[in-house]
Amino acid sequence: MCAKEARSKPSGRSIFGAAARSKEFFDHLEAHYRECKRKKVDIDAAVSVIDENGDVYDKGTAKVTDVSPTGAMLSSIKLKKESYPTKPFTIEMRMESSGYEGITFRCKPVRFVPEMGGIGVRFEEVYVDTEK
């Protein structure tokens, strides 16, 4: 018997039809796409753009609009130079509101979102200022 004959006919039933109606299915898809689910937030942050040599290229402010265990979306970014380096860079983001004061992240930019004036970032390191 050849492999073509061994295949069974599709039953016409789709497991996705039932699964698509469940909230867990969509949560799983979102978590898979993003690695982790994101939570909507509204946190003021101070940002520094760090060039590949470790020097501060520019400083400014941003809004953290959503966050997950692995990254965040920074929107409404306002920098003095209004530009980013053309070579690889990182972003240092220090939370400044909503009870998160003193938490700083070193982040890798993963995507630009021009319509929000923002950048999606992946966390690389976290620092907590215990003096506050």
Backbone as a chain_set.jsonl record, in Angstrom:
{"seq": "MCAKEARSKPSGRSIFGAAARSKEFFDHLEAHYRECKRKKVDIDAAVSVIDENGDVYDKGTAKVTDVSPTGAMLSSIKLKKESYPTKPFTIEMRMESSGYEGITFRCKPVRFVPEMGGIGVRFEEVYVDTEK", "coords": {"N": [[0.856, -1.176, 0.0], [0.626, 2.185, -0.863], [1.866, 5.344, 0.429], [0.071, 7.358, -0.061], [-2.433, 6.134, -0.177], [-2.67, 5.307, 2.433], [-3.318, 7.475, 3.966], [-5.829, 8.985, 5.923], [-9.143, 10.146, 5.267], [-10.109, 13.584, 5.678], [-12.151, 14.432, 8.437], [-13.939, 16.462, 8.343], [-14.535, 17.869, 10.53], [-13.435, 20.513, 12.515], [-10.99, 21.142, 14.807], [-10.217, 23.632, 15.423], [-12.421, 25.233, 15.151], [-13.98, 24.893, 17.484], [-12.067, 25.549, 19.401], [-11.434, 28.161, 18.751], [-13.47, 29.634, 19.787], [-12.933, 29.876, 22.407], [-11.681, 31.729, 25.163], [-9.234, 31.053, 26.252], [-7.891, 29.968, 24.091], [-7.317, 32.219, 22.459], [-5.79, 33.706, 24.285], [-3.614, 31.998, 24.497], [-2.632, 32.093, 21.848], [-1.919, 34.818, 21.681], [0.021, 34.99, 23.726], [1.87, 33.212, 22.67], [2.637, 34.492, 20.292], [3.77, 36.87, 21.276], [5.478, 35.968, 23.227], [5.002, 36.575, 25.952], [2.083, 37.67, 27.725], [0.928, 41.026, 27.488], [0.385, 43.847, 29.619], [-1.739, 46.604, 29.853], [-0.613, 49.819, 30.728], [0.147, 53.007, 32.251], [2.713, 54.747, 32.543], [5.06, 57.153, 33.434], [8.32, 57.776, 32.133], [11.865, 58.236, 32.238], [14.183, 58.384, 29.65], [17.231, 57.199, 28.242], [19.276, 57.168, 25.439], [21.625, 54.928, 24.496], [24.681, 54.662, 22.913], [26.591, 52.33, 20.791], [29.104, 52.326, 21.954], [28.668, 52.674, 24.573], [28.199, 55.196, 25.426], [26.162, 58.052, 26.311], [23.887, 58.957, 23.979], [21.598, 60.501, 23.676], [18.968, 62.034, 25.648], [15.716, 61.903, 27.218], [12.118, 61.769, 27.488], [9.393, 59.42, 28.0], [6.355, 57.493, 27.598], [5.323, 54.574, 29.164], [3.351, 52.262, 27.775], [2.444, 49.663, 27.629], [3.329, 46.57, 29.23], [5.29, 43.624, 29.803], [6.625, 40.565, 31.197], [8.942, 40.337, 29.672], [9.339, 42.606, 28.087], [8.445, 45.927, 26.81], [6.271, 48.59, 25.642], [7.194, 51.654, 24.531], [5.925, 54.844, 24.233], [5.181, 58.07, 22.778], [7.751, 59.219, 22.79], [10.129, 61.614, 23.581], [12.926, 63.189, 22.611], [15.913, 65.139, 22.992], [17.582, 65.52, 20.708], [15.904, 64.479, 18.842], [16.294, 62.146, 17.337], [17.751, 58.924, 16.463], [20.678, 56.878, 16.955], [22.527, 55.725, 14.06], [23.793, 53.361, 14.199], [23.859, 50.231, 16.085], [22.054, 50.446, 19.195], [21.124, 50.888, 22.674], [18.469, 51.27, 25.068], [18.04, 52.992, 28.037], [15.724, 52.89, 30.505], [14.03, 54.591, 32.965], [11.642, 54.204, 35.354], [9.157, 56.511, 36.46], [6.727, 56.995, 37.718], [3.485, 56.014, 39.072], [3.996, 54.304, 41.235], [6.225, 52.849, 40.545], [8.642, 54.038, 40.735], [12.165, 54.348, 40.641], [12.82, 51.95, 39.431], [14.781, 50.677, 36.917], [15.423, 49.856, 33.552], [17.561, 48.242, 31.265], [17.357, 48.163, 27.872], [16.732, 46.51, 24.742], [16.013, 47.742, 21.593], [13.333, 46.537, 19.624], [11.414, 47.016, 17.709], [10.219, 49.755, 15.758], [7.574, 52.085, 16.194], [6.152, 54.234, 14.526], [3.637, 55.624, 14.352], [2.883, 55.904, 16.977], [4.906, 57.298, 17.983], [6.899, 55.751, 19.08], [8.739, 52.915, 20.505], [9.113, 49.439, 20.567], [10.452, 47.433, 23.079], [12.844, 45.023, 24.356], [13.558, 43.676, 27.476], [16.789, 43.673, 28.921], [18.375, 43.982, 31.185], [17.7, 44.688, 34.66], [17.459, 47.162, 37.157], [17.181, 48.194, 40.522], [16.578, 50.947, 42.478], [17.224, 51.223, 45.734], [17.215, 53.292, 47.485], [15.017, 54.961, 47.514]], "CA": [[0.0, 0.0, 0.0], [1.44, 3.396, -0.92], [1.61, 6.32, 1.495], [-1.095, 8.157, -0.411], [-3.618, 5.369, 0.176], [-2.705, 5.13, 3.882], [-3.857, 8.675, 4.615], [-7.277, 8.965, 6.132], [-9.85, 11.327, 4.769], [-10.468, 14.522, 6.742], [-13.486, 14.174, 8.977], [-14.812, 17.608, 8.141], [-14.622, 18.59, 11.801], [-12.25, 21.327, 12.778], [-10.777, 21.411, 16.233], [-10.046, 25.063, 15.598], [-13.738, 25.848, 15.267], [-14.346, 24.922, 18.904], [-11.035, 26.237, 20.175], [-11.441, 29.586, 18.455], [-14.486, 30.299, 20.6], [-12.545, 29.934, 23.82], [-10.764, 32.801, 25.544], [-7.921, 30.461, 26.476], [-7.255, 29.798, 22.791], [-6.764, 33.499, 22.045], [-4.716, 34.032, 25.217], [-2.463, 31.185, 24.119], [-2.074, 32.643, 20.616], [-1.268, 36.092, 21.982], [1.223, 34.705, 24.501], [2.837, 32.576, 21.775], [3.127, 35.508, 19.376], [4.547, 37.861, 21.996], [6.185, 35.267, 24.283], [4.285, 36.795, 27.208], [0.986, 38.621, 27.6], [1.245, 42.386, 27.919], [-0.634, 44.525, 30.421], [-1.812, 48.048, 29.579], [-0.21, 50.66, 31.846], [0.394, 54.413, 31.917], [3.823, 55.067, 33.444], [6.048, 58.107, 32.925], [9.681, 57.245, 32.215], [12.995, 58.975, 31.687], [14.922, 57.475, 28.783], [18.532, 57.571, 27.696], [19.69, 56.363, 24.297], [23.034, 54.611, 24.717], [25.263, 54.177, 21.655], [27.29, 51.049, 20.882], [30.301, 52.486, 22.778], [28.243, 52.841, 25.96], [28.042, 56.619, 25.718], [24.802, 58.565, 26.183], [23.679, 59.653, 22.71], [20.536, 61.482, 23.887], [18.086, 61.802, 26.796], [14.383, 62.45, 27.059], [11.028, 61.171, 28.257], [8.495, 58.524, 27.264], [5.262, 56.846, 28.325], [5.258, 53.13, 29.033], [1.919, 52.034, 27.55], [2.16, 48.288, 28.024], [4.519, 45.911, 29.763], [5.225, 42.186, 30.042], [7.866, 40.168, 31.879], [10.107, 40.378, 28.793], [9.506, 43.843, 27.35], [7.468, 47.001, 26.978], [6.07, 49.528, 24.539], [7.415, 53.051, 24.903], [5.291, 55.733, 23.268], [5.361, 59.515, 23.005], [9.158, 59.46, 23.135], [10.596, 62.964, 23.27], [14.372, 63.283, 22.792], [16.43, 66.468, 22.656], [18.059, 65.519, 19.321], [14.812, 63.964, 18.005], [16.802, 61.137, 16.402], [18.413, 57.759, 17.048], [21.934, 56.564, 16.253], [22.388, 54.844, 12.897], [24.405, 52.084, 14.584], [23.117, 49.601, 17.193], [21.965, 51.201, 20.44], [20.221, 50.383, 23.706], [17.717, 52.307, 25.762], [17.922, 52.867, 29.481], [14.417, 53.454, 30.84], [13.813, 54.681, 34.409], [10.236, 54.477, 35.668], [9.046, 57.698, 37.307], [5.381, 57.221, 38.25], [2.598, 54.872, 39.327], [4.541, 53.387, 42.231], [7.356, 52.104, 39.99], [9.811, 54.893, 40.792], [13.395, 53.688, 41.06], [13.088, 50.751, 38.65], [15.429, 51.035, 35.665], [15.65, 48.745, 32.645], [18.405, 48.369, 30.072], [16.491, 47.534, 26.871], [17.115, 46.407, 23.339], [14.892, 48.064, 20.708], [12.98, 45.435, 18.724], [10.635, 47.55, 16.588], [9.777, 51.139, 15.811], [6.145, 52.261, 15.975], [6.093, 55.675, 14.239], [2.328, 56.238, 14.61], [2.8, 56.166, 18.42], [6.145, 57.943, 18.401], [7.418, 54.819, 20.063], [9.621, 51.78, 20.252], [8.937, 48.228, 21.357], [11.765, 47.044, 23.612], [13.009, 43.785, 25.114], [14.391, 43.924, 28.649], [18.039, 42.931, 29.017], [18.785, 44.048, 32.59], [16.852, 45.517, 35.505], [18.109, 47.716, 38.343], [16.222, 48.797, 41.445], [17.171, 51.916, 43.403], [16.652, 50.946, 47.051], [17.299, 54.511, 48.279], [13.736, 55.676, 47.51]], "C": [[0.906, 1.245, 0.0], [0.998, 4.375, 0.157], [0.356, 7.137, 1.214], [-2.39, 7.448, -0.006], [-3.78, 5.248, 1.687], [-3.299, 6.336, 4.602], [-5.36, 8.546, 4.787], [-7.887, 10.245, 5.595], [-10.135, 12.266, 5.922], [-11.916, 14.303, 7.166], [-14.448, 15.327, 8.733], [-14.988, 18.412, 9.426], [-13.326, 19.366, 12.016], [-12.113, 21.566, 14.269], [-10.612, 22.902, 16.473], [-11.383, 25.786, 15.721], [-14.169, 25.965, 16.714], [-13.341, 25.739, 19.707], [-11.078, 27.742, 19.957], [-12.472, 30.338, 19.28], [-14.047, 30.433, 22.052], [-11.528, 31.042, 24.063], [-9.353, 32.264, 25.718], [-7.16, 30.291, 25.161], [-6.595, 31.105, 22.351], [-5.649, 33.956, 22.984], [-3.452, 33.267, 24.853], [-1.818, 31.733, 22.845], [-1.325, 33.942, 20.882], [0.034, 35.853, 22.733], [2.285, 34.073, 23.604], [3.457, 33.614, 20.848], [4.084, 36.464, 20.075], [5.482, 37.267, 23.038], [5.442, 35.383, 25.611], [3.149, 37.784, 26.951], [1.439, 39.985, 28.115], [0.064, 42.974, 28.678], [-0.574, 46.005, 30.103], [-1.474, 48.811, 30.856], [-0.075, 52.102, 31.354], [1.442, 54.912, 32.899], [4.752, 56.056, 32.754], [7.438, 57.501, 33.097], [10.675, 58.25, 31.663], [13.778, 57.975, 30.849], [16.258, 58.084, 28.374], [18.831, 56.625, 26.556], [21.203, 56.191, 24.425], [23.608, 54.046, 23.415], [26.074, 52.906, 21.883], [28.576, 51.118, 21.698], [29.965, 52.636, 24.259], [28.081, 54.285, 26.379], [26.584, 57.04, 25.543], [24.72, 59.4, 24.908], [22.657, 60.766, 22.888], [19.721, 61.084, 25.112], [16.728, 62.412, 26.512], [13.379, 61.746, 27.937], [10.203, 60.255, 27.359], [7.373, 58.095, 28.191], [5.4, 55.355, 28.099], [3.772, 52.812, 28.931], [1.496, 50.588, 27.744], [3.465, 47.609, 28.391], [4.246, 44.422, 29.937], [6.494, 41.803, 30.799], [9.111, 40.293, 31.002], [10.325, 41.7, 28.071], [8.402, 44.835, 27.585], [7.324, 47.78, 25.681], [6.256, 50.928, 25.106], [6.773, 53.907, 23.825], [5.552, 57.175, 23.66], [6.782, 59.83, 23.45], [9.547, 60.85, 22.666], [12.08, 63.023, 23.636], [14.852, 64.661, 22.372], [16.862, 66.542, 21.192], [16.989, 65.06, 18.325], [15.297, 62.969, 16.958], [17.442, 59.997, 17.192], [19.722, 57.533, 16.313], [21.667, 55.648, 15.054], [23.007, 53.477, 13.163], [23.609, 51.492, 15.744], [23.166, 50.446, 18.477], [21.058, 50.477, 21.413], [19.501, 51.57, 24.325], [17.722, 51.993, 27.247], [16.646, 53.613, 29.873], [14.25, 53.41, 32.359], [12.366, 55.079, 34.67], [10.149, 55.637, 36.655], [7.652, 57.955, 37.856], [4.689, 55.903, 38.54], [3.158, 53.857, 40.312], [5.728, 52.582, 41.748], [8.65, 52.906, 40.027], [11.023, 54.088, 41.279], [13.712, 52.399, 40.317], [13.619, 51.195, 37.285], [15.685, 49.779, 34.85], [16.66, 49.136, 31.581], [17.689, 47.549, 29.012], [17.128, 47.503, 25.494], [15.896, 46.768, 22.491], [14.612, 46.878, 19.776], [12.1, 45.89, 17.563], [10.27, 49.001, 16.848], [8.291, 51.189, 15.506], [5.914, 53.763, 15.748], [4.758, 56.332, 14.568], [2.111, 56.537, 16.09], [3.99, 56.986, 18.903], [6.885, 57.055, 19.377], [8.317, 53.722, 19.544], [9.191, 50.623, 21.147], [10.315, 47.768, 21.805], [11.692, 45.702, 24.333], [13.95, 44.093, 26.278], [15.652, 43.059, 28.607], [18.548, 42.881, 30.454], [17.806, 44.917, 33.348], [17.644, 45.922, 36.738], [17.034, 48.33, 39.226], [16.984, 49.677, 42.416], [16.506, 51.722, 44.756], [16.68, 52.18, 47.953], [15.94, 55.206, 48.411], [12.767, 55.058, 48.465]], "O": [[1.847, 1.327, 0.789], [-0.089, 4.256, 0.722], [-0.339, 7.557, 2.139], [-3.333, 8.09, 0.455], [-4.9, 5.103, 2.178], [-3.741, 6.212, 5.744], [-6.064, 8.058, 3.903], [-7.228, 11.28, 5.487], [-10.381, 11.809, 7.039], [-12.785, 14.023, 6.341], [-15.657, 15.168, 8.904], [-15.534, 19.515, 9.401], [-12.242, 18.87, 11.708], [-13.006, 22.121, 14.909], [-10.835, 23.387, 17.582], [-11.456, 26.848, 16.339], [-14.668, 27.009, 17.135], [-13.716, 26.521, 20.58], [-10.792, 28.513, 20.873], [-12.36, 31.552, 19.454], [-14.75, 31.058, 22.847], [-10.624, 31.257, 23.255], [-8.383, 32.939, 25.374], [-5.94, 30.448, 25.117], [-5.442, 31.101, 21.919], [-4.663, 34.534, 22.529], [-2.351, 33.816, 24.894], [-0.593, 31.828, 22.766], [-0.224, 34.146, 20.368], [1.053, 36.46, 22.402], [3.472, 34.362, 23.756], [4.671, 33.616, 20.642], [5.113, 36.828, 19.505], [6.22, 38.014, 23.681], [5.275, 34.387, 26.316], [3.246, 38.634, 26.065], [2.23, 40.081, 29.055], [-1.093, 42.646, 28.417], [0.503, 46.599, 30.083], [-1.982, 48.494, 31.932], [-0.177, 52.363, 30.155], [1.106, 55.437, 33.96], [5.183, 55.828, 31.623], [7.706, 56.804, 34.075], [10.372, 59.012, 30.746], [14.011, 56.846, 31.282], [16.394, 59.293, 28.19], [18.66, 55.413, 26.687], [21.956, 57.163, 24.46], [23.087, 53.07, 22.875], [26.23, 52.454, 23.017], [29.098, 50.079, 22.101], [30.86, 52.716, 25.1], [27.852, 54.573, 27.553], [25.858, 56.463, 24.733], [25.398, 60.42, 24.775], [22.814, 61.85, 22.326], [19.776, 59.939, 25.559], [16.594, 63.312, 25.683], [13.719, 61.198, 28.985], [10.297, 60.306, 26.132], [7.428, 58.305, 29.403], [5.575, 54.913, 26.964], [3.014, 53.053, 29.871], [0.323, 50.311, 27.995], [4.545, 47.996, 27.944], [3.112, 44.012, 30.186], [7.355, 42.655, 31.016], [10.224, 40.35, 31.525], [11.391, 41.908, 27.492], [7.533, 44.635, 28.434], [8.129, 47.655, 24.758], [5.563, 51.333, 26.04], [7.042, 53.722, 22.639], [6.076, 57.459, 24.737], [6.992, 60.614, 24.375], [9.326, 61.22, 21.513], [12.448, 62.922, 24.806], [14.26, 65.284, 21.491], [16.549, 67.514, 20.504], [17.145, 65.228, 17.116], [14.791, 62.938, 15.836], [17.646, 60.086, 18.403], [19.864, 57.952, 15.164], [20.696, 54.892, 15.044], [22.759, 52.532, 12.414], [22.77, 52.178, 16.327], [24.18, 51.069, 18.793], [20.318, 49.569, 21.035], [19.883, 52.723, 24.127], [17.442, 50.867, 27.659], [16.504, 54.807, 29.609], [14.317, 52.343, 32.969], [11.92, 56.151, 34.261], [10.961, 55.74, 37.575], [7.405, 59.027, 38.41], [5.228, 54.825, 38.29], [2.831, 52.673, 40.232], [6.203, 51.706, 42.471], [9.646, 52.508, 39.422], [10.923, 53.268, 42.192], [14.767, 51.807, 40.544], [12.985, 51.988, 36.589], [16.113, 48.758, 35.388], [16.612, 50.248, 31.055], [17.435, 46.363, 29.22], [17.946, 48.352, 25.139], [14.841, 46.155, 22.654], [15.535, 46.29, 19.212], [12.046, 45.216, 16.534], [10.045, 49.419, 17.984], [7.796, 50.436, 14.667], [5.525, 54.478, 16.671], [4.733, 57.477, 15.018], [1.244, 57.342, 16.431], [4.08, 57.331, 20.082], [7.431, 57.527, 20.375], [8.61, 53.612, 18.354], [8.939, 50.807, 22.338], [11.246, 47.719, 21.001], [10.646, 45.298, 24.842], [15.007, 44.695, 26.09], [15.591, 41.869, 28.299], [19.087, 41.865, 30.893], [17.153, 45.782, 32.764], [18.404, 45.128, 37.293], [16.08, 48.923, 38.723], [17.911, 49.228, 43.089], [15.324, 52.032, 44.905], [16.208, 52.111, 49.087], [15.744, 55.977, 49.351], [11.638, 55.531, 48.592]]}, "num_chains": 1, "name": "protein.A"}
